[in-house]
Amino acid sequence: MKRREFITLLGGAAAWPIAARAQQAAMPVIGFLHSASAAAFVAHLAAFRKGLSEAGYVEGQNVAIEYRWAEGQNDRLPALAAELIRRRVAVIATPGSTAATLAAKAATTTIPIVFVIGADPVKIGLVASLNRPGGNVTGINDIGVDIGAKRLGFLQELLPRATRFGVLVNPDNPSITESFVTELQTAASAIGRQIEVVTASTNADIDTAFATLVKKRADALLNCPDALFVTRRVQLITLAVRHALPALYHRRELAEAGGLMSYGSDLPDQFRQTGGYVGRILKGEKPADMPVQLPTRFEFVINLQTAKTLGLEIPATLLARADEVIE
């Protein structure tokens, strides 16, 4: 081998690691921001990755994901959002967390954000309209707030003599809490019932909230569609059974874990849709032109085991309307 050819070959070999590093650095990075904890959303994360894979992206192969979890402390979200921006992520996903979505929106007007939230994204200023978001934010509105009245109706059908319904909300998430309480106050007034609002953002708060509801003689319980209450579902369900307080929750995961009833949209599928939207943005689509999606499927789940524990007879009309009955 001639000397010149050897030097050229040696130079090319030395450049291989540099080229490999450059290729690795070019891998797009997704920021994932949430107000709750990873342990409570394991199945949902699998659905998110499935949506990404359907769009052609596999974590660790051609895309990286930086996860940030606030562990139920919403005041940490602005700093976590700032970390993701410093990391120069290509897009931020905030599925199932209104507080995380607002923190991300406050932190950047340029990096695309894909959400799943229960509040109306137009009313809280995230998008200009559902069909044409117009900015750097889009996603899925699961209308969890708007179906509060229907949840109340299910409880009234179960307990026709009930006069006072407890409502558990997270005071650290006012953008969704205020709308939810207003919705339920209107619905309760229309049927001549009262609601008793209690607040909780920690384990100790939840204990205190249940003690208050027992003291106020609440007949049943509804919780605000907040990620915090998915994370604290075991505590909520345990206290509801201990105090013999019939409860209807916003996610099927709570009924599966032992809650009496749940009614809400399909959250794992919405995580999958979020992954798909993120993939489309990575391919060049603009959130401003991507319509906010609405849920097409709602699930009403009844746990008969819990009903028996509480000594409740579930009306045949409710059983007939249930999408799933856990026996």
PATIKE-39477 format. One record per residue: x, y, z of N, C-alpha, C, O in turn; residue number from 1; residue in one letter. Coordinates in steps of 0.02 Angstrom, whole numbers, plus 50000, padded with zeros to 5 digits. Layout:
<sites>
X;Y;Z;X;Y;Z;X;Y;Z;X;Y;Z;NUM;A
...
</sites>
This chain:
<sites>
50043;49940;50000;50000;50000;50000;50044;50062;50000;50092;50067;50039;1;M
50028;50110;49956;50067;50170;49953;50055;50213;50015;50003;50209;50048;2;K
50106;50254;50030;50103;50295;50091;50043;50341;50090;50010;50349;50142;3;R
50027;50372;50034;49972;50420;50030;49905;50384;50042;49861;50410;50077;4;R
49898;50322;50013;49836;50284;50022;49828;50264;50096;49772;50264;50122;5;E
49884;50247;50128;49881;50227;50199;49859;50285;50243;49818;50276;50288;6;F
49886;50344;50230;49868;50403;50270;49795;50419;50261;49760;50436;50309;7;I
49770;50415;50198;49700;50428;50184;49655;50379;50221;49605;50399;50251;8;T
49673;50314;50219;49634;50263;50253;49635;50274;50328;49583;50269;50361;9;L
49694;50290;50355;49700;50302;50427;49658;50362;50448;49626;50361;50500;10;L
49659;50415;50407;49619;50474;50423;49546;50459;50422;49508;50484;50464;11;G
49524;50418;50373;49453;50400;50371;49433;50359;50431;49379;50369;50458;12;G
49476;50313;50453;49461;50272;50512;49455;50315;50574;49411;50304;50616;13;A
49499;50365;50580;49497;50409;50638;49433;50450;50639;49410;50471;50692;14;A
49406;50463;50579;49346;50505;50575;49283;50466;50591;49231;50495;50605;15;A
49287;50398;50590;49226;50358;50601;49193;50373;50668;49132;50385;50670;16;W
49231;50374;50724;49198;50390;50788;49166;50459;50789;49114;50470;50819;17;P
49200;50506;50754;49172;50574;50751;49106;50574;50713;49058;50606;50734;18;I
49106;50538;50658;49044;50534;50618;48989;50500;50658;48931;50521;50656;19;A
49008;50448;50694;48958;50412;50735;48929;50457;50788;48869;50457;50801;20;A
48973;50497;50820;48949;50544;50871;48904;50597;50841;48854;50616;50871;21;R
48921;50620;50781;48880;50671;50748;48812;50643;50732;48761;50678;50739;22;A
48810;50579;50710;48746;50548;50693;48704;50540;50756;48643;50552;50755;23;Q
48737;50520;50811;48701;50512;50875;48674;50578;50899;48617;50582;50924;24;Q
48715;50631;50891;48693;50697;50914;48634;50722;50874;48593;50762;50898;25;A
48628;50699;50811;48573;50722;50769;48507;50688;50786;48455;50709;50760;26;A
48508;50637;50828;48447;50603;50847;48401;50652;50883;48422;50683;50932;27;M
48338;50661;50860;48293;50708;50893;48277;50686;50965;48275;50627;50981;28;P
48267;50736;51007;48252;50723;51077;48182;50749;51094;48166;50807;51079;29;V
48142;50707;51124;48075;50725;51146;48078;50740;51221;48107;50702;51259;30;I
48048;50795;51241;48041;50809;51312;47973;50784;51336;47922;50798;51304;31;G
47972;50748;51390;47909;50722;51418;47902;50751;51488;47942;50739;51532;32;F
47849;50791;51497;47839;50828;51560;47772;50809;51590;47720;50810;51557;33;L
47773;50791;51655;47711;50770;51687;47712;50790;51761;47765;50795;51792;34;H
47652;50803;51787;47646;50825;51857;47647;50767;51907;47658;50778;51966;35;S
47636;50706;51883;47630;50649;51929;47696;50610;51931;47750;50639;51920;36;A
47692;50544;51945;47751;50502;51950;47750;50449;51896;47697;50430;51872;37;S
47808;50426;51877;47813;50376;51824;47779;50311;51843;47749;50278;51800;38;A
47783;50292;51906;47756;50227;51928;47681;50222;51915;47655;50167;51903;39;A
47645;50278;51916;47573;50278;51907;47553;50275;51834;47494;50267;51818;40;A
47601;50282;51788;47584;50287;51718;47625;50240;51674;47640;50256;51616;41;F
47642;50183;51701;47684;50135;51663;47649;50113;51599;47678;50115;51545;42;V
47586;50091;51606;47549;50067;51547;47537;50123;51497;47538;50112;51436;43;A
47527;50183;51522;47514;50240;51478;47577;50258;51438;47573;50277;51379;44;H
47636;50252;51469;47698;50265;51434;47709;50215;51377;47734;50232;51324;45;L
47689;50152;51390;47693;50102;51337;47649;50122;51278;47668;50113;51220;46;A
47590;50149;51292;47545;50172;51239;47575;50232;51202;47569;50237;51141;47;A
47608;50277;51239;47641;50334;51207;47695;50310;51159;47700;50335;51103;48;F
47735;50263;51181;47788;50236;51138;47758;50200;51078;47787;50200;51023;49;R
47701;50168;51087;47668;50134;51031;47648;50184;50978;47657;50173;50918;50;K
47620;50241;51000;47602;50293;50953;47662;50320;50915;47659;50333;50855;51;G
47718;50328;50951;47780;50349;50918;47802;50299;50866;47822;50318;50811;52;L
47799;50234;50884;47822;50183;50838;47778;50180;50776;47802;50167;50721;53;S
47713;50194;50784;47668;50195;50726;47686;50252;50679;47672;50250;50619;54;E
47718;50304;50707;47740;50360;50666;47811;50350;50640;47838;50393;50605;55;A
47842;50293;50658;47908;50278;50633;47966;50293;50680;48023;50295;50658;56;G
47952;50305;50744;48004;50322;50792;48006;50272;50849;47955;50256;50879;57;Y
48066;50248;50864;48076;50199;50918;48127;50228;50967;48183;50246;50948;58;V
48108;50233;51030;48152;50261;51081;48217;50222;51084;48217;50160;51087;59;E
48273;50259;51083;48338;50228;51086;48367;50209;51019;48427;50194;51013;60;G
48325;50208;50967;48349;50191;50900;48355;50253;50855;48408;50268;50829;61;Q
48299;50288;50847;48302;50349;50806;48271;50409;50840;48260;50461;50809;62;N
48257;50402;50905;48233;50459;50945;48250;50446;51018;48251;50389;51042;63;V
48264;50500;51054;48277;50496;51126;48222;50532;51164;48191;50579;51137;64;A
48209;50512;51225;48157;50544;51266;48187;50564;51333;48216;50523;51368;65;I
48180;50627;51350;48200;50652;51416;48137;50659;51459;48092;50697;51443;66;E
48133;50620;51514;48074;50620;51557;48085;50666;51617;48138;50667;51648;67;Y
48032;50704;51633;48033;50746;51693;47966;50737;51729;47913;50752;51701;68;R
47968;50714;51791;47908;50701;51831;47910;50745;51893;47960;50747;51928;69;W
47855;50779;51906;47852;50825;51963;47833;50790;52028;47834;50821;52082;70;A
47814;50726;52024;47797;50686;52084;47741;50719;52125;47744;50718;52187;71;E
47692;50747;52091;47635;50777;52126;47647;50847;52152;47604;50875;52186;72;G
47705;50876;52137;47721;50943;52161;47721;50990;52101;47772;50999;52067;73;Q
47664;51020;52089;47656;51062;52029;47703;51122;52028;47719;51149;51975;74;N
47725;51144;52088;47770;51202;52090;47839;51186;52060;47879;51232;52048;75;D
47854;51122;52049;47917;51103;52019;47915;51106;51943;47967;51106;51910;76;R
47855;51110;51914;47849;51104;51842;47885;51159;51803;47916;51143;51752;77;L
47883;51223;51823;47919;51274;51784;47994;51259;51778;48023;51267;51724;78;P
48024;51237;51833;48096;51221;51830;48109;51160;51786;48159;51158;51750;79;A
48066;51111;51789;48074;51052;51748;48065;51069;51674;48102;51043;51631;80;L
48017;51112;51659;48007;51135;51590;48070;51171;51565;48091;51162;51508;81;A
48098;51213;51608;48159;51250;51589;48217;51202;51575;48257;51215;51530;82;A
48221;51148;51613;48273;51098;51600;48266;51069;51530;48316;51061;51494;83;E
48205;51053;51511;48194;51024;51444;48212;51073;51389;48239;51053;51337;84;L
48197;51136;51400;48214;51187;51350;48289;51194;51343;48316;51200;51288;85;I
48325;51192;51401;48398;51195;51398;48427;51134;51363;48480;51137;51332;86;R
48391;51079;51367;48412;51017;51334;48400;51021;51258;48422;50978;51221;87;R
48366;51074;51236;48351;51086;51166;48311;51029;51134;48327;51003;51081;88;R
48258;51011;51169;48215;50959;51143;48178;50984;51081;48167;51044;51073;89;V
48159;50937;51038;48125;50956;50976;48051;50967;50987;48019;51006;50951;90;A
48022;50934;51037;47951;50939;51052;47941;50918;51124;47979;50878;51151;91;V
47890;50945;51157;47874;50928;51226;47805;50895;51228;47756;50923;51203;92;I
47801;50836;51257;47737;50801;51266;47715;50807;51339;47754;50797;51385;93;A
47651;50824;51349;47624;50833;51417;47557;50796;51424;47508;50827;51444;94;T
47554;50732;51407;47489;50698;51407;47462;50684;51477;47497;50658;51520;95;P
47399;50704;51487;47366;50689;51551;47384;50737;51607;47373;50720;51665;96;G
47410;50795;51591;47429;50843;51643;47419;50915;51619;47459;50941;51581;97;S
47364;50945;51642;47350;51015;51624;47404;51061;51653;47426;51107;51619;98;T
47425;51048;51715;47475;51090;51747;47541;51088;51709;47574;51140;51701;99;A
47561;51029;51686;47623;51023;51648;47617;51060;51581;47665;51091;51559;100;A
47559;51055;51550;47549;51089;51486;47555;51164;51494;47588;51197;51454;101;T
47525;51192;51546;47529;51264;51558;47600;51286;51575;47621;51339;51554;102;L
47636;51244;51612;47706;51261;51629;47749;51261;51566;47791;51305;51558;103;A
47738;51213;51522;47776;51210;51459;47759;51270;51415;47804;51300;51385;104;A
47695;51287;51411;47674;51343;51370;47703;51409;51395;47722;51452;51356;105;K
47707;51415;51462;47735;51476;51491;47810;51481;51478;47839;51535;51479;106;A
47842;51423;51467;47915;51422;51459;47939;51432;51388;47995;51453;51377;107;A
47895;51417;51339;47917;51424;51269;47858;51439;51223;47803;51413;51231;108;T
47871;51482;51175;47821;51496;51123;47844;51469;51055;47810;51480;51004;109;T
47900;51433;51054;47928;51408;50992;47931;51332;50988;47916;51303;50936;110;T
47950;51299;51042;47954;51226;51042;47883;51197;51040;47842;51216;51082;111;I
47868;51152;50995;47801;51122;50992;47784;51084;51056;47827;51052;51087;112;P
47720;51088;51076;47695;51054;51136;47634;51014;51117;47589;51039;51082;113;I
47631;50951;51138;47573;50908;51125;47544;50886;51192;47579;50856;51233;114;V
47480;50901;51203;47449;50888;51268;47393;50837;51264;47368;50821;51210;115;F
47373;50813;51324;47307;50783;51336;47283;50817;51400;47313;50809;51453;116;V
47227;50854;51395;47202;50890;51454;47126;50882;51459;47092;50869;51410;117;I
47101;50890;51520;47029;50886;51532;46994;50953;51525;46934;50955;51512;118;G
47031;51008;51534;47001;51074;51528;46994;51094;51454;47025;51064;51410;119;A
46954;51144;51441;46945;51170;51373;47008;51210;51354;47022;51262;51385;120;D
47046;51187;51304;47109;51221;51288;47100;51292;51260;47145;51333;51263;121;P
47041;51306;51232;47027;51373;51208;47015;51420;51267;47042;51475;51269;122;V
46974;51397;51314;46957;51439;51372;47018;51456;51414;47022;51511;51442;123;K
47066;51410;51420;47123;51424;51462;47182;51453;51423;47238;51459;51449;124;I
47170;51470;51359;47219;51507;51321;47275;51468;51289;47326;51497;51271;125;G
47267;51403;51282;47319;51363;51251;47318;51367;51174;47370;51368;51142;126;L
47258;51369;51146;47251;51370;51073;47199;51422;51054;47156;51441;51094;127;V
47203;51445;50992;47155;51495;50967;47088;51462;50952;47035;51491;50965;128;A
47090;51401;50925;47029;51363;50911;47047;51290;50907;47106;51273;50901;129;S
46998;51246;50911;47012;51175;50908;47035;51154;50838;47081;51113;50831;130;L
47005;51182;50786;47022;51163;50718;47088;51193;50694;47125;51162;50656;131;N
47102;51254;50717;47164;51288;50698;47197;51316;50760;47186;51374;50777;132;R
47237;51276;50794;47268;51298;50858;47307;51363;50851;47304;51405;50896;133;P
47343;51371;50796;47373;51436;50781;47438;51453;50815;47466;51506;50801;134;G
47464;51411;50860;47526;51427;50894;47572;51367;50895;47578;51330;50846;135;G
47606;51356;50951;47652;51300;50957;47623;51243;50998;47659;51197;51018;136;N
47556;51245;51009;47525;51195;51053;47466;51161;51019;47426;51194;50986;137;V
47461;51095;51026;47403;51057;51003;47400;50992;51043;47442;50981;51087;138;T
47350;50950;51029;47345;50887;51066;47275;50859;51067;47239;50862;51018;139;G
47257;50832;51125;47193;50799;51135;47158;50829;51195;47187;50834;51249;140;I
47095;50850;51186;47054;50873;51241;47007;50817;51262;46962;50799;51224;141;N
47017;50788;51321;46977;50730;51341;46910;50750;51372;46873;50707;51395;142;D
46895;50816;51373;46833;50846;51399;46812;50817;51467;46753;50809;51481;143;I
46862;50803;51508;46848;50776;51575;46807;50823;51619;46767;50801;51660;144;G
46817;50888;51609;46778;50937;51648;46706;50938;51624;46659;50941;51665;145;V
46696;50936;51559;46629;50945;51531;46582;50887;51545;46521;50895;51540;146;D
46609;50829;51564;46565;50772;51579;46555;50763;51654;46531;50711;51676;147;I
46573;50814;51693;46561;50811;51765;46488;50802;51782;46471;50765;51828;148;G
46444;50836;51745;46372;50831;51757;46347;50760;51745;46304;50735;51781;149;A
46375;50727;51694;46354;50659;51680;46377;50612;51736;46340;50566;51754;150;K
46436;50623;51763;46460;50583;51819;46413;50591;51879;46396;50543;51913;151;R
46394;50653;51891;46347;50667;51946;46281;50630;51935;46251;50604;51982;152;L
46259;50628;51873;46197;50593;51856;46201;50518;51871;46152;50489;51895;153;G
46258;50488;51858;46267;50417;51874;46261;50406;51949;46229;50358;51971;154;F
46292;50450;51989;46288;50442;52061;46217;50452;52087;46195;50417;52132;155;L
46181;50500;52058;46112;50511;52079;46068;50450;52063;46023;50433;52101;156;Q
46082;50419;52005;46044;50360;51986;46058;50302;52034;46014;50262;52050;157;E
46120;50298;52057;46138;50247;52107;46107;50261;52175;46085;50216;52210;158;L
46107;50326;52193;46084;50346;52260;46030;50401;52252;46044;50459;52263;159;L
45970;50382;52233;45918;50432;52219;45899;50475;52279;45872;50530;52270;160;P
45912;50451;52339;45895;50491;52399;45953;50534;52423;45945;50571;52472;161;R
46009;50531;52391;46067;50571;52410;46052;50645;52400;46021;50665;52351;162;A
46075;50685;52447;46064;50758;52443;46129;50798;52440;46129;50855;52417;163;T
46184;50768;52463;46247;50805;52466;46304;50762;52436;46316;50706;52458;164;R
46337;50790;52386;46391;50754;52353;46457;50789;52367;46464;50849;52358;165;F
46506;50750;52389;46572;50777;52400;46610;50782;52335;46602;50740;52290;166;G
46650;50834;52328;46691;50846;52268;46763;50859;52289;46777;50908;52323;167;V
46807;50814;52270;46878;50819;52288;46917;50852;52232;46915;50828;52175;168;L
46952;50906;52247;46990;50943;52196;47061;50957;52220;47075;50955;52280;169;V
47104;50970;52172;47174;50988;52187;47182;51064;52182;47177;51091;52127;170;N
47194;51099;52237;47199;51172;52235;47260;51197;52196;47263;51255;52178;171;P
47308;51153;52184;47368;51172;52147;47359;51170;52072;47405;51182;52034;172;D
47297;51154;52050;47283;51150;51978;47219;51190;51963;47170;51162;51939;173;N
47220;51255;51975;47158;51295;51970;47128;51299;51901;47068;51308;51894;174;P
47169;51291;51849;47143;51297;51781;47091;51245;51765;47046;51256;51724;175;S
47095;51187;51797;47045;51135;51786;46996;51130;51845;46938;51114;51835;176;I
47020;51144;51905;46978;51139;51965;46920;51188;51964;46863;51169;51979;177;T
46934;51250;51946;46881;51301;51948;46825;51285;51898;46766;51293;51915;178;E
46844;51263;51838;46793;51246;51789;46752;51185;51810;46692;51183;51800;179;S
46786;51137;51841;46752;51076;51863;46701;51091;51918;46645;51065;51917;180;F
46721;51131;51966;46675;51149;52021;46615;51188;51994;46558;51175;52014;181;V
46627;51234;51949;46572;51273;51919;46523;51227;51883;46463;51235;51889;182;T
46550;51180;51845;46509;51132;51808;46465;51092;51856;46405;51083;51843;183;E
46494;51068;51911;46456;51027;51958;46406;51068;51998;46351;51044;52014;184;L
46423;51129;52016;46376;51172;52052;46314;51184;52011;46258;51183;52037;185;Q
46323;51197;51946;46266;51208;51901;46223;51145;51896;46162;51148;51900;186;T
46257;51087;51887;46221;51024;51880;46184;51005;51943;46127;50981;51941;187;A
46216;51014;52001;46185;50996;52065;46125;51041;52080;46074;51017;52104;188;A
46131;51105;52065;46076;51152;52076;46016;51134;52033;45959;51142;52055;189;S
46028;51110;51973;45974;51094;51927;45932;51035;51952;45873;51030;51934;190;A
45962;50991;51993;45924;50934;52018;45909;50940;52093;45889;50892;52126;191;I
45920;51001;52120;45904;51013;52189;45951;50979;52239;45930;50960;52293;192;G
46014;50972;52220;46063;50940;52265;46118;50990;52283;46123;51044;52254;193;R
46159;50972;52332;46214;51014;52354;46280;50978;52343;46283;50917;52343;194;Q
46333;51017;52334;46399;50988;52331;46442;51017;52387;46434;51075;52407;195;I
46486;50976;52413;46533;50996;52466;46603;50989;52438;46627;50933;52429;196;E
46637;51046;52426;46703;51045;52395;46756;51038;52449;46758;51077;52496;197;V
46800;50989;52440;46858;50982;52484;46921;50980;52441;46919;50958;52384;198;V
46976;51004;52468;47038;51010;52429;47092;50964;52456;47094;50949;52516;199;T
47137;50943;52412;47193;50901;52432;47247;50902;52380;47234;50897;52320;200;A
47309;50909;52402;47367;50906;52357;47422;50860;52385;47474;50851;52353;201;S
47410;50832;52445;47458;50786;52476;47420;50727;52507;47359;50729;52512;202;T
47457;50677;52529;47425;50620;52563;47388;50642;52626;47332;50620;52639;203;N
47420;50685;52665;47388;50709;52726;47325;50749;52710;47275;50744;52746;204;A
47327;50788;52657;47268;50826;52636;47210;50780;52619;47152;50794;52635;205;D
47225;50725;52585;47173;50678;52566;47140;50647;52627;47079;50639;52630;206;I
47180;50629;52677;47153;50603;52740;47106;50655;52771;47051;50638;52793;207;D
47128;50717;52773;47087;50770;52802;47023;50782;52763;46970;50794;52791;208;T
47028;50779;52697;46970;50789;52654;46916;50737;52668;46857;50754;52672;209;A
46936;50674;52675;46887;50622;52689;46856;50631;52758;46796;50620;52767;210;F
46896;50651;52806;46870;50664;52873;46817;50719;52870;46766;50716;52905;211;A
46830;50770;52830;46782;50825;52822;46718;50801;52790;46663;50820;52811;212;T
46723;50760;52738;46664;50735;52704;46621;50692;52750;46560;50695;52748;213;L
46654;50652;52792;46617;50612;52840;46581;50656;52890;46523;50645;52907;214;V
46616;50707;52914;46586;50754;52962;46528;50792;52931;46478;50804;52965;215;K
46533;50809;52868;46480;50846;52833;46425;50800;52808;46375;50823;52780;216;K
46434;50735;52819;46384;50685;52798;46371;50685;52723;46314;50684;52700;217;R
46425;50686;52686;46418;50679;52613;46393;50609;52597;46413;50560;52629;218;A
46349;50604;52548;46320;50540;52528;46363;50502;52478;46358;50441;52473;219;D
46404;50538;52440;46446;50506;52389;46501;50554;52370;46503;50611;52393;220;A
46547;50530;52328;46606;50569;52311;46620;50569;52236;46614;50517;52203;221;L
46639;50627;52211;46666;50635;52143;46735;50667;52150;46745;50709;52194;222;L
46782;50647;52107;46847;50681;52109;46859;50719;52044;46835;50699;51991;223;N
46894;50774;52050;46912;50814;51991;46958;50773;51946;46999;50734;51972;224;C
46953;50779;51880;46997;50742;51835;47068;50770;51836;47088;50808;51792;225;P
47105;50750;51887;47172;50776;51899;47220;50717;51903;47204;50666;51933;226;D
47279;50725;51873;47329;50670;51874;47348;50650;51945;47366;50593;51957;227;A
47346;50697;51991;47363;50683;52061;47322;50625;52088;47348;50583;52125;228;L
47258;50622;52070;47214;50572;52099;47222;50504;52065;47200;50453;52093;229;F
47252;50503;52006;47271;50438;51977;47331;50411;52016;47334;50351;52032;230;V
47378;50454;52031;47437;50434;52070;47417;50410;52140;47446;50362;52165;231;T
47369;50443;52171;47349;50427;52240;47289;50380;52243;47253;50378;52293;232;R
47278;50342;52190;47216;50303;52185;47208;50252;52240;47152;50241;52264;233;R
47261;50220;52262;47255;50169;52315;47231;50201;52380;47188;50174;52414;234;V
47259;50259;52395;47237;50294;52456;47164;50315;52451;47126;50307;52498;235;Q
47144;50343;52393;47075;50365;52384;47026;50307;52393;46976;50312;52428;236;L
47042;50252;52360;46996;50194;52361;46993;50164;52431;46939;50145;52454;237;I
47049;50159;52464;47051;50132;52532;47008;50173;52580;46970;50146;52619;238;T
47015;50239;52576;46976;50284;52620;46902;50282;52603;46860;50284;52648;239;L
46886;50279;52539;46816;50276;52520;46782;50213;52547;46725;50217;52571;240;A
46816;50157;52543;46788;50094;52570;46785;50097;52646;46736;50076;52676;241;V
46838;50122;52678;46840;50126;52751;46782;50168;52778;46753;50152;52830;242;R
46767;50222;52744;46714;50267;52767;46646;50252;52734;46598;50289;52743;243;H
46644;50197;52697;46582;50176;52663;46552;50233;52622;46493;50247;52625;244;A
46596;50266;52584;46576;50323;52543;46577;50303;52469;46631;50296;52440;245;L
46519;50294;52439;46517;50276;52368;46551;50330;52326;46540;50390;52336;246;P
46593;50309;52279;46631;50358;52239;46631;50339;52166;46632;50281;52148;247;A
46629;50391;52124;46636;50382;52052;46697;50422;52030;46702;50482;52044;248;L
46744;50388;51997;46808;50417;51979;46811;50432;51904;46767;50412;51866;249;Y
46863;50468;51884;46866;50492;51815;46905;50446;51769;46906;50458;51708;250;H
46936;50394;51795;46975;50348;51753;46960;50275;51771;46951;50259;51830;251;R
46959;50232;51722;46945;50162;51733;46998;50129;51778;46983;50080;51812;252;R
47060;50156;51777;47112;50129;51819;47092;50127;51892;47113;50082;51929;253;E
47052;50174;51914;47030;50177;51984;46977;50124;51998;46977;50094;52052;254;L
46932;50112;51951;46883;50058;51960;46918;49990;51960;46900;49946;51998;255;A
46967;49982;51917;47005;49920;51914;47043;49908;51979;47054;49850;51998;256;E
47064;49962;52011;47102;49956;52074;47057;49946;52135;47082;49939;52191;257;A
46991;49947;52125;46945;49936;52181;46896;49992;52193;46857;49989;52240;258;G
46897;50043;52151;46848;50097;52157;46779;50072;52135;46774;50026;52096;259;G
46727;50103;52161;46659;50080;52147;46640;50088;52073;46618;50040;52041;260;L
46649;50148;52046;46630;50161;51976;46679;50211;51946;46712;50249;51981;261;M
46682;50211;51880;46721;50262;51844;46687;50277;51778;46653;50235;51749;262;S
46697;50339;51756;46671;50359;51690;46719;50410;51661;46732;50462;51691;263;Y
46745;50395;51602;46791;50441;51571;46815;50414;51504;46796;50359;51483;264;G
46855;50454;51471;46881;50434;51405;46939;50385;51413;46962;50372;51469;265;S
46961;50358;51357;47013;50307;51356;47082;50340;51357;47108;50360;51305;266;D
47110;50347;51418;47173;50383;51425;47232;50347;51391;47272;50381;51359;267;L
47240;50282;51397;47296;50250;51361;47294;50264;51286;47346;50275;51255;268;P
47234;50263;51257;47230;50277;51185;47249;50350;51171;47278;50364;51118;269;D
47234;50395;51217;47253;50465;51207;47329;50474;51213;47358;50516;51179;270;Q
47361;50434;51256;47434;50435;51258;47462;50410;51191;47512;50437;51166;271;F
47430;50358;51163;47452;50333;51098;47444;50388;51044;47489;50398;51003;272;R
47387;50423;51045;47377;50478;50998;47429;50533;51007;47452;50562;50958;273;Q
47447;50546;51069;47499;50596;51082;47565;50576;51049;47598;50618;51018;274;T
47583;50512;51056;47644;50488;51024;47641;50497;50949;47691;50515;50917;275;G
47582;50484;50920;47574;50493;50848;47582;50565;50827;47613;50580;50776;276;G
47553;50611;50866;47559;50682;50850;47631;50706;50856;47655;50745;50815;277;Y
47666;50681;50908;47736;50699;50916;47777;50676;50856;47819;50712;50830;278;V
47763;50614;50832;47798;50588;50774;47786;50630;50712;47831;50643;50673;279;G
47724;50653;50703;47708;50694;50645;47745;50761;50648;47768;50787;50597;280;R
47751;50789;50708;47787;50852;50716;47862;50842;50701;47893;50884;50669;281;I
47890;50785;50724;47960;50771;50709;47972;50765;50634;48027;50779;50610;282;L
47921;50746;50597;47926;50740;50524;47914;50806;50488;47919;50810;50427;283;K
47898;50859;50526;47893;50925;50496;47827;50959;50499;47822;51018;50480;284;G
47774;50926;50523;47709;50960;50529;47711;51012;50584;47750;51006;50632;285;E
47669;51063;50578;47666;51118;50626;47606;51110;50672;47551;51098;50647;286;K
47615;51117;50737;47558;51112;50783;47503;51162;50768;47444;51149;50781;287;P
47521;51220;50740;47471;51271;50724;47419;51245;50675;47362;51269;50675;288;A
47438;51196;50634;47393;51170;50583;47362;51102;50600;47325;51073;50560;289;D
47378;51076;50660;47355;51009;50680;47297;51016;50728;47306;51039;50785;290;M
47236;50998;50708;47177;51008;50750;47182;50973;50817;47211;50919;50823;291;P
47154;51004;50868;47148;50972;50934;47096;50915;50927;47040;50927;50904;292;V
47116;50855;50947;47072;50798;50941;47025;50793;51001;47041;50815;51056;293;Q
46966;50763;50990;46918;50751;51043;46909;50675;51051;46916;50639;51002;294;L
46893;50652;51111;46885;50579;51121;46824;50552;51084;46773;50586;51076;295;P
46830;50492;51061;46775;50459;51027;46746;50402;51068;46694;50374;51051;296;T
46780;50385;51123;46757;50329;51163;46759;50347;51237;46810;50372;51262;297;R
46704;50334;51272;46701;50343;51344;46683;50276;51376;46644;50237;51348;298;F
46711;50263;51434;46702;50199;51468;46669;50208;51536;46693;50247;51577;299;E
46616;50171;51547;46582;50170;51611;46595;50101;51642;46573;50050;51615;300;F
46630;50100;51698;46650;50038;51730;46621;50034;51800;46624;50083;51838;301;V
46594;49976;51817;46565;49964;51884;46601;49905;51916;46610;49853;51884;302;I
46622;49914;51978;46655;49861;52015;46605;49830;52064;46592;49859;52116;303;N
46578;49772;52046;46527;49740;52088;46556;49715;52154;46520;49713;52204;304;L
46619;49697;52155;46651;49675;52217;46649;49731;52269;46633;49720;52327;305;Q
46666;49791;52246;46665;49849;52291;46593;49865;52312;46581;49884;52370;306;T
46547;49859;52266;46476;49872;52283;46453;49825;52339;46419;49847;52385;307;A
46472;49762;52334;46454;49714;52387;46486;49733;52453;46455;49728;52506;308;K
46548;49754;52451;46583;49774;52512;46548;49833;52545;46543;49836;52606;309;T
46522;49879;52504;46487;49938;52530;46414;49924;52545;46379;49967;52572;310;L
46391;49863;52529;46320;49846;52541;46272;49881;52494;46216;49897;52512;311;G
46295;49894;52432;46254;49930;52384;46226;49883;52331;46259;49836;52309;312;L
46164;49895;52312;46133;49860;52257;46135;49905;52196;46105;49959;52195;313;E
46171;49884;52145;46177;49925;52085;46114;49917;52043;46096;49861;52025;314;I
46080;49972;52026;46019;49967;51986;46032;49934;51918;46085;49942;51888;315;P
45983;49896;51896;45990;49861;51831;46001;49910;51774;46035;49894;51725;316;A
45973;49970;51780;45982;50020;51727;46055;50041;51720;46080;50052;51664;317;T
46090;50046;51776;46161;50063;51774;46203;50006;51747;46248;50016;51707;318;L
46187;49946;51770;46224;49887;51746;46217;49880;51670;46265;49861;51636;319;L
46158;49894;51645;46146;49888;51572;46186;49939;51532;46203;49926;51474;320;A
46202;49995;51563;46238;50048;51527;46314;50042;51536;46351;50076;51502;321;R
46336;49998;51580;46407;49991;51593;46443;49959;51534;46418;49912;51503;322;A
46502;49985;51517;46544;49954;51466;46581;49893;51494;46598;49847;51457;323;D
46592;49894;51559;46624;49836;51591;46599;49832;51663;46593;49882;51698;324;E
46585;49770;51685;46566;49757;51754;46618;49710;51783;46627;49654;51759;325;V
46652;49732;51835;46703;49692;51868;46670;49651;51923;46643;49680;51971;326;I
46672;49586;51917;46637;49543;51965;46687;49509;52012;46666;49471;52056;327;E
</sites>
